[in-house]
Amino acid sequence: MIRINENYLKLQASYLFSEIARRVAAFQEEFPDREIIKLGIGDVTRALPQACIKAFHSAVDEMAKDETFRGYGPEQGYAFLREKITTHDYLSRGADITPEEIFISDGAKCDTGNFQEIFAPDITVAIPDPVYPVYLDTNVMAGRTGLSENGRYAGIQYLEGTRANGFIPELPDKPVDLIYLCYPNNPTGATITKQQLQAWVNFAREHKALILYDAAYEVFIREENLPKTIFEIDGAQEVAIEFRSFSKTAGFTGTRCAFTVVPKACLAYTSKGESQSVHDLWLRRHTTKFNGVSYPVQKAAEAIYSPAGASEVKALVQYYMHNASLIRNEMSALGYDCIGGENSPYIWVDGRMDSWEFFDRLLRQAGVVCTPGAGFGKCGEGYIRISAFNSYENVQNAMQRISQSLSA
């Protein structure tokens, strides 16, 4: 008989965002005339930059002619895009990354979830709490944990982020093999300094660990002294993988394009202690299980790095950060402690009550959807995450409603 991977049975009954969608759908069915404003999931609402649209159209036109048609592209991504990424995102920051170390994909979510496949099933894994659920759930699926009890899986080293430490966890108190970090952080919006990040790199080098660094929100960093890539840090190329996405950068959530940086200097080890190239392992996995991002999408992504594209992306980022400032200012004025919203499109709000209770209160009284912090881990209990990814008019309306409902 066909048998299932029983590790899936360890997962919580419902993925966080599926549960949010279920509650919102139930509310809309109960009150069909109520207008809902969604400030929950991080889905953008502004159109693609015109530079990307023009490149997209041009590439589609190429696909319509035999002489310029393209079939299968290189699984790792077209050189024209990888070269632009190297020049603009890494060499410009003093990070010596080459195009051969860039892997184009259809989403950072996929890559952060899939990367753990190339490692042994019995490695020790350190994951922040609160955290983007994909990091944890994919390791549960892989069998690296025991059962969940009191909101925590046995076998995981949880890195606790709290108000006391500014949601920058302390280093593990014992060696671990795989470490997940995300800055600017999802969900908290917290940022990390170069000095703090250097400590994590030093720890990984000392213990021959690997850092999976999710930098999907780096474009929102406004303070120049903050690192935009982990490869600004000395020694990081030996112990870190970085994930980036065009989803929030240029509105590619529905277009799908991202990339992962795997330095050739990065090593992992066999059970006998023999070193292996992580780059070569990922290349093997990537080319076996992935057929590449479409040519038109990659041409659209390349346009982000043109002068016009860069200007339009900057305007998009400023638009969402204007929203973020409004949210943070309004919630602070209502007496709520907040972080994020300054170098991140997310505002992490101490709701002073059960997270799902606060979620339901805002939904029912204000018609506004947020994300309950408890869905991101035990340390997220009592908090909510508010996203700046909506129109400014909707954000204004939402904050007026929230202010009225919480002041009542």
C-alpha positions, 0 to 999 in steps of 0.5 A: 500500500502507498504510505504517507510521510507521517511527518506531515501529521506533526504539522499544526492543523492549519497554515497561519495564512489559511486560517486567516483566510478562513476567518475572513471568509466566515466574517464576510459571509456573516456580514456581506455588506461590510468592506474589509481592508486587508493589512495582513499578508505581505502581498503588494497592491501597486502595479509593476514598474513601467520599465518592467512592463515594457521589458515584459512586453518586448520579451513576449514579442520575441517569443512570438517569432521563430527567429527570437523564440526561446525554449528551455533556458538555463536552470540557474538563470540567464546570464544577463540577469545574474550579471546585473544582480552581481553588479548592483546588489553585491559589488556595489556593497563591497561584497565579492559575489560572482554571477556563477554564485547566483541562482534565479528562482520563482520565489524566496519562499520556495528556496528557503523551504527547499534548501534544507533538503540537501542536508542530513535529516539529523542535523540540529536546526536553530530557528528564531521565534517569532518567525516566518512559518516556512522555515519551521514547517519545512523542517518538520516535514523533513523529519527533523523534529519531534511532536509539537507540545505547548507551541514548540517542536521537540528537537528545534533550538528556538532563538527567542526574540522578545521586547527585551532583546529588541527581537534580535535573539542571543547566540545559541548556548550550544553548537547547532548545524543550521541557523535561520536568520531574517533581516529586516525581520518578518514578522517583527520588522526588526533590523540587525547591525553589522556588529550583531551580524558579525557575531552570528557569522563568527559563531557559524565559523567556529562551529562549522554551521551554516546560516540561511539568511533571508534578506527579502526585505532589504530594499526597505532599509533606509539607514545606510549603516545597516547591512543590506546583505550578509556578505558585507560581513567578514567571513560570511561567504564561508558560512552563509546562503542569502535569499532575495526576492523581487516580490516586494522590491518591484511588485513581483508577488504574482509575477514570481522571480527571486534569487539565492546566493550560494558562494563557492567558498561555502562548505558542508561536511559528510559524516566522516568530516569530509568537506563538500561544496554547498554550491555544487550540491545546490546546483545539482538539486536546482538543476534536477528539480527546477526548469528555470524562470521564464525568459519574459519574467527574467527580462522584466526583472532585469529592467529593475536595474535600469535607470528608469526601473531603479527610479520606479522601484525607489518610488514604490518603496517610498510609497509603502514606507509612507504607509508604514510611517502612518501605521506606526504613528497612529498605533503609537498615538493610541498608546501601543508599543511598536517596532518596525515600520522604519526600515521595514514594511511591517509594524509589530504591535504589542496588543496587550491581549491574546493575538487571535482575540486582537485579530478578531476585534480588529476584524469585527469592530474595524473591518481590518485584517492584520496577522496575529503574532501567535501564528509566528511562534510562542514569542509572538503571542500578544502581538499583531503584525500590520502590513503596509502593503496597500493603497495609502487611501486604504491605510488611512481609512483602516487607521481611522477605523482602528482608532475609532474601535480601540478608542471606544 
